[in-house]
Amino acid sequence: MRGAGEEKRRAGIPPRVIAWFAENARDLPWRRPGFSAWGTLVSEIMLQQTPVARVIPRLEQWLARWPSSDALAADSPAEAVRAWDRLGYPRRALALHAAAVAISERHGGRVPDDVDALLALPGIGDYTARAVAAFAYGQPVPVVDVNTRRVLARAVAGQGEAGPARTRVDLTAMQELLPSDPAEARAFNAGAMELGQTVCVARTPRCEACPIAELCAWRAAGYPEYEGPSAPRQARFEGSDRQVRGLIMRELRLSDTPVPADVIEGLWPDSVQRERALAGLLADGLANGSPEAGYSLPGSVS
């Protein structure tokens, strides 16, 4: 059971984060008035494991070409993957295309505003569903990404790192702080993310610039070393299957006709790794074809 002092400390966190965010929020397309729910969905999927600076130009190009789910649904999956270009993890492009088709068929082209309805769309996970509900429609639901988790771990739990993600625990921790007012809840969700992204960063947190430094449990405890399990780290890219997959995908995107098997063979010297990467792309639905017919993007017209 928390004491009155602890409850007061926790209660002071949201208003300070909200006030700080109002003054320090970066000017990002998805935060501007009038930005569509469809644009929010596209941006959230693009931002997964991809830096903001790389997302913004691709997002603008994407929405200029496909300003609605109906527009994307009417085009082919191959064009979605091709337009994804080098954002990485191109399965996201297929997922977004599948979601666009579902939105057009099930919801009349309107992105749903309910978390459960969003979760029912293909390729939409818990974070994305909550982010769209909260940021596009103002639903007072907790939204937790890696940056929010770090802020909660330090300011609330007094730990230097968040450790492995635990969806239910993380959402409960955020829900306990979330204001009941929808506008304040939206601002706190966004503000906690922004704080973790720009101030409460992983390796060199700028505590002198933090609006909740006086309320931070980790700071009050003298910045103790984190002793719990660490979150899994991303594998090295150079020489990885991801790199080989990327080389194959680049070749497929650049070609309007099936790419011959011998061209694929020339992209990477390790035949075992190359075949494994190609098999993975075929299994993921990111490529079609055979050694005899050549390989192409899904839905391409040969």
N, C-alpha and C positions, 0 to 999 in steps of 0.2 A: 504493500500500500504506500502510495506516494504522500509525502508530507505537503503542507500548505506552501512551503518555500519552493519545493520542486514543481508543484502545479503552477505557481506564479511564474517561475522561470520559463517553463514550457509555453505558457500562455503569452509570454512576451515575444516569442520568436516570430510568429506569423506577421504581426503588424510591422515589425522592423524590416522583415524581408520584403513585405509589400511596399513600404515606403521607399526602401532602397531601390527596388525594381522600377518604381515609377520614375526615378531620377537617372537610373543607370542602364536601363534595358537597351540592348543593341537594336538598331533599326534593321529588322529582318522582314522579308516580304510577307511571311505568314503571320506577322504581328500587326500588319497594317489594317486599318478599317476597310471593311468590304471584301477582304480576302475570303474566297469561297470555301465551303466545306470540302469540296472536291480537291481544291488546291491544298488544303490542310492534310487530307489523306495522302496525296501524292508526296508532299514535303516530308511527312512523318516516315513514310516508307523509304524515301531517298536518304533521309538523315541517319538511318540505321547503319552504324559502323562506318559512316562517311563524314568527313569534316564539312562544316557549314560552307566554307569558301568554295569547295568543289560542287556542292549541291546547288547553290543559288543560280549560276548560269544555266545549268541543265534543267532546273525547275522552270525557269522562265521560258526556255525553248519548248519544254514539254507542254506547258499550259498554253503557249501560243498556238501550238499544233493541235492539242487535245484539251480544249477549255472545259470539257465536261466528261462525265463517265460515258455518256452516249457516244461522244466523238471517238473515244478510245475503243469502246466496244465494237464500233463499226469497222475498225481497222484490224489488221492481223497481229497475232502474237509476235511474228517475226519483226514487224515494224517497231513494236514496243521494245524488243530486245535490241534492235539496231539503234534506236534512239537513246537507249540506256547508255550506249557507248562504253566508256571506261569508268563508270561509277563503281564497279565492282559488285560481286554477288548478284549476277544477272538474273538469278531465280526471282529476285524481287520484281523485276520487270514482268515476268510471267504471272506472278501473284497479283500484281497491280492490274494487269489486263484481265485476269480472271475475276477480280473483284469488280472491275468496271462492267463486265458482262452481267454479273449477278446484280449489281445496283440497277442497271438498266432493265433487267428482266423482272426483278422482284420488287423494286422500289420506284419504278417509273422514272429512273434517272436521278433521283434525289438521294444523296448520301444519308443513310439513317442516322438519327441522333441518339439512339439507345445503345448502351454498351452491349447488351446481349445480341441485338440485331447486327451490330458491327462485327461481333465475334463470329457470327454465323456466315460472314462473307469469307470466301476462300482466301487463304494466305494472311488473314488479319489476326494478330495475336493480342494478348491482353493489354500490352502497353499501347499499341496503336489504337485499339478500340477506345481506350480510356482517353488518350490524347485527343482524338477527334471529338469525342463527346464533350470533353472539357473545353478545348480551345476553339472549336468551331461553333459549339452550341451552348457553351456556358453551363454545362451540367456540373454540379458540385461533387465530382468524384475524384478520388486521389489518383494522381499520375506519378509514377516513380520510374526514373531512368537511372543510369549509373551515377550521374552527377547528384541527383536528389539523394540517392542512397548514401553517398559519401557525406553530404551535409547532415543527414539524419544520424549517421554513425558517430560523427564527431560532436555535433552540437547537442544531440539528445542522449546518445548512449555512451559518450566519452571514449570512443574508440578511434584510433587513427585511420583505420580502414573499415570498409563495409563488409568485407569477406564475400563469400559466394552468395549469389542472389537467392532469396527465399521469398517468392512472390507474395504469399499470404501474410507473412510477417512484415515485409516491407510496406505493403499496402495498409496494414493495420497501423503501423507506426505513423504513416503519413495521414491517415484518416483521423487519428487522435489530435493532430495539429490543425487540420483543415477547417477554416472558417465556414460557418453555415451559410453565409451570404454568397450567392453564386458568383458575383463579380469579384469578391475578395478571394474566394476559393480559386478562381481562375488565375488571379494575379499571384497567389501564393504558390500554386503549382508551377507556373512559369518562372516566378522569382527564385524558387528553390533550385530549379534547374540552372538558371542563369548564374546563381551564386556559386554552384558547384563547378560550372564551366569556366568561370572567369576569375574567381577569388579563392574559393575553397578547393583548389586544384589538388591533384593527387600527390605530387612530389614536393612542391614548394608553395604551400598555401600562404596567401597574403593576408595574414591575420590582422595586420594593421589597417587594412581596408575593409574588413568584414563588419557588417552592420550588427551582427549578433555575437561579436567577440566576447562581450561582457556576459553573455548568457551561455557560452559554449562550455559544455561539460568536459570536453577534451582539454581545452585550454586551462580550465580551472584545476584540472588534475595534474597539470604540468606536462602535457603532451606525452603520455606514456606510450611505450612501444606497443604496437599491435601484436597480440600473441595468438590470435585465432587462425583458422584456416584461410588461406588466401584464395581470391577468386582466380579461376583459370586464366592464364595469359594466352593471347593469340599466338599461334605458331608463326615462325619466321616465314616470310613470303618468298625470298630468293631461293630458288631450287625446289620449291614446294609444288604439290599438285595444283594448288591455286594458281601458281604462275603458269603452269602448262595449260590449264583450263583457259586462262586468260588469253594466251597466245592463240589457241584454237578458236576461241570465240571471236577474237579480233579478225581472224581470217574469214570466218563465216559472215561477220557483219559487213565486211568490205566487198563481198561477192554477191551478185544478183543471181548466180547460177550455182549448182552444187559444186563444192570444192573437191577435186579428186583426192583419193586416198594418198597418192604419192606426195601431194602438196602437204597434207597433214603430217606425213612421215618426216618431211624435211623441217618441221618446226621445232623438233626436240630430239636430241640424240639418244636418250634413254628410251628404248622401245617399250619396256615394261611399264615405266611411269607414264609414257605418252598414251599407251593403250588404256591404262587405268583411268587417266584423265578423260579420254574420249568416251570410255564406257560410262563414266559418271555423268557426263553431259547428256548422253543419250538417255540414261536412266532418269535424269532430272527433267527431261522434256525440253532441254535447251538446244538440242540438236536432233536432226532426223537424218536417216540415210544408212548407207552400207558401203563396204569397200568397193563394191561393183558400181553402185549408182552415184557415189560421192556423198558429201555431207552438206547440210544447209540448216538454216535457222528454222524453228518450228513454224509451220503455217506458210512457209515460202512457196511461191509458185515456181516450179521448175520449168 
